[in-house]
Structure formats: C-alpha cells, structure tokens
C-alpha cells in the first residue's frame, strides 16, 4: 500500500514537473527496491517507514555538515528534501 502510494506520488510529481519531489521519490523508491532485493521479499509498511526514517536521518546529518562548511545552498536543498520526506511519515 505505502509503496504504491509513493509510486503514485512520483507519477504526480513527474506530471507536475516538480523536479525536487521527483528526485526525492525516485531515490526513496530506489532505496526500498534495494532493501527488497537484500531481504528477498516485499517490505512491509513499517519497514518502508524505517527507510523513510533513514533518509530523514541522512538529510539531518548532511545539513549539519553543510552548515559547518557554510554551504547555504546545499543546506536549503537538504531541508526541502527532508520536509518532503517528513510529510510521508
């Protein structure tokens, strides 16, 4: 159910030409697919939520590092991606 929802959101983002959302959804679906290959079965909704949590954590860590490096452009990009992911949880 959750995976289908994500795929539908990706399609909507592609049609609406929202490149930021397209990028986030493609990356997330890729991570889910890789995990499914690793465990050799479809992921449950809870496991998909774990993947979303991992992606949020990656963004938080990246934001810290970019702030230390004074890369405000990348900080803004990561925060935007993190906001999209947090809406999915």
C-alpha positions in Angstrom: 0.0 0.0 0.0 2.7 2.5 1.0 4.9 1.6 -1.9 2.0 2.1 -4.3 1.3 5.4 -2.7 4.9 6.5 -3.2 4.8 5.4 -6.9 1.6 7.4 -7.4 3.2 10.4 -5.8 6.2 10.1 -8.1 3.9 10.0 -11.2 2.1 13.1 -10.0 5.4 14.9 -9.4 6.6 14.0 -12.8 3.4 15.2 -14.5 3.5 18.5 -12.4 7.2 18.9 -13.3 8.2 19.2 -9.7 11.8 18.1 -10.1 12.7 18.3 -6.4 9.9 15.9 -5.5 10.7 13.6 -8.4 14.3 13.4 -7.2 13.2 12.5 -3.6 10.7 9.9 -4.6 13.0 8.2 -7.1 15.7 8.0 -4.5 13.4 6.7 -1.9 11.8 4.1 -4.2 15.3 3.0 -5.2 16.3 2.5 -1.6 13.2 0.5 -1.0 13.9 -1.7 -4.0 17.5 -2.3 -2.9 16.3 -3.3 0.5 13.7 -5.7 -1.0 16.4 -7.3 -3.1 18.6 -7.7 0.0 15.9 -9.3 2.1 14.4 -11.2 -0.9 10.8 -10.2 -0.3 8.5 -7.2 -0.4 8.8 -4.7 2.5 6.0 -4.2 5.0 4.6 -0.7 5.6 6.7 -0.5 8.9 9.9 -1.4 7.0 9.1 1.3 4.4 8.6 3.8 7.2 12.1 2.7 8.5 13.6 3.5 5.1 11.9 6.9 5.2 13.3 7.5 8.7 16.8 6.5 7.5 16.6 9.0 4.6 15.5 11.8 7.0 18.4 11.0 9.3 20.8 11.2 6.3 19.4 14.6 5.5 19.8 15.8 9.1 23.5 14.7 9.1 24.1 16.3 5.7 22.6 19.6 6.9 24.9 19.7 9.9 28.0 19.1 7.6 26.9 21.7 5.0 26.2 24.3 7.8 29.7 23.7 9.1 31.1 24.2 5.6 29.0 27.3 5.1 27.1 25.8 2.1 23.8 27.5 2.5 22.6 26.5 -1.0 23.0 22.8 -0.1 21.5 23.3 3.4 18.4 24.7 1.8 18.2 21.8 -0.7 18.6 19.2 2.1 16.0 20.9 4.3 13.5 21.0 1.4 14.1 17.2 0.7 13.7 16.5 4.4 10.4 18.3 4.6 9.1 16.2 1.7 10.2 13.0 3.5 8.7 14.1 6.8 5.3 14.5 5.2 5.4 10.8 4.2 5.9 9.5 7.8 
